[in-house]
């Protein structure tokens, strides 16, 4: 039995809210980065679901998904570089200790 549009939208919404909860409650930069990736993957799942069930003859959802994956890869590379730099300078990846970067 193939999952319908509502099933995929439910899974996507669950992924999105898990990502938002993880981003708002975690203080570890790597866990926050993983939460952002969950949010982006939920958006990708929405693009694919709507492309399959609403506009089956077009490939717009697939192209948007590939674009979001490319942006997410660039975002992850920049975020990991920042995390490595913070680890070298502050010996921690805790968000509370990055307040020193403001001054």
Wavefront OBJ file of the C-alpha trace (Angstrom):
o trace
v 0.000 0.000 0.000
v 1.432 3.316 -1.069
v 1.392 6.202 1.434
v -0.860 9.056 0.476
v -0.228 12.757 0.527
v -1.612 13.167 4.045
v 0.732 10.508 5.416
v 3.756 12.228 3.927
v 2.597 15.632 5.158
v 2.151 14.215 8.668
v 5.681 12.791 8.653
v 7.002 16.085 7.297
v 5.227 18.086 10.003
v 6.574 15.735 12.673
v 10.123 16.155 11.339
v 9.694 19.919 11.250
v 8.463 20.204 14.830
v 11.130 17.800 16.114
v 13.718 20.023 14.417
v 12.250 23.214 15.893
v 12.082 21.641 19.363
v 15.682 20.445 19.071
v 16.879 23.846 17.916
v 15.135 25.721 20.709
v 16.081 23.370 23.558
v 19.665 22.336 22.765
v 22.725 24.349 23.727
v 25.204 22.255 21.752
v 26.044 23.738 18.350
v 26.250 20.341 16.635
v 22.808 19.343 17.945
v 21.448 22.684 16.730
v 22.968 22.068 13.289
v 21.339 18.628 13.175
v 18.000 20.214 14.087
v 18.316 22.674 11.207
v 19.031 19.756 8.888
v 15.844 18.039 10.118
v 13.860 21.171 9.293
v 15.364 21.330 5.808
v 14.646 17.630 5.227
v 11.007 18.160 6.187
v 10.813 20.902 3.557
v 12.353 18.537 1.005
v 9.782 15.887 1.867
v 7.012 18.439 1.270
v 8.458 19.358 -2.119
v 8.644 15.706 -3.182
v 5.166 14.861 -1.845
v 3.471 17.760 -3.602
v 5.420 17.082 -6.764
v 4.224 13.470 -6.802
v 0.587 13.919 -5.811
v -0.388 17.385 -7.039
v 1.824 18.146 -10.045
v 2.876 14.677 -11.186
v 3.708 15.754 -14.737
v 6.172 18.466 -13.658
v 9.605 18.249 -12.058
v 9.551 21.534 -10.127
v 9.511 19.833 -6.709
v 12.526 17.720 -7.603
v 14.514 20.739 -8.761
v 13.639 22.666 -5.598
v 14.704 19.658 -3.529
v 18.065 19.428 -5.267
v 18.543 23.168 -4.752
v 17.707 22.895 -1.020
v 20.105 19.945 -0.637
v 22.895 21.990 -2.252
v 22.193 24.966 0.024
v 22.067 22.666 3.064
v 25.449 21.174 2.153
v 27.004 24.632 1.877
v 25.365 25.691 5.139
v 26.640 22.587 6.905
v 30.187 23.166 5.626
v 30.206 26.766 6.864
v 28.649 25.792 10.201
v 31.171 23.014 10.772
v 34.018 25.438 9.978
v 32.619 27.874 12.565
v 32.241 25.069 15.117
v 35.856 23.967 14.557
v 37.045 27.553 14.985
v 35.040 27.910 18.214
v 36.463 24.646 19.501
v 40.007 25.865 18.861
v 39.452 29.236 20.516
v 37.121 28.397 23.413
v 37.575 24.609 23.863
v 33.780 24.253 23.892
v 30.839 24.141 21.509
v 28.309 25.352 24.056
v 26.120 28.208 22.835
v 26.315 30.069 26.146
v 30.096 30.400 25.855
v 29.920 31.938 22.389
v 28.563 35.138 23.908
v 32.211 36.221 24.254
v 32.444 36.539 20.478
v 30.289 39.671 20.552
v 33.017 41.837 22.043
l 1 2 3 4 5 6 7 8 9 10 11 12 13 14 15 16 17 18 19 20 21 22 23 24 25 26 27 28 29 30 31 32 33 34 35 36 37 38 39 40 41 42 43 44 45 46 47 48 49 50 51 52 53 54 55 56 57 58 59 60 61 62 63 64 65 66 67 68 69 70 71 72 73 74 75 76 77 78 79 80 81 82 83 84 85 86 87 88 89 90 91 92 93 94 95 96 97 98 99 100 101 102 103
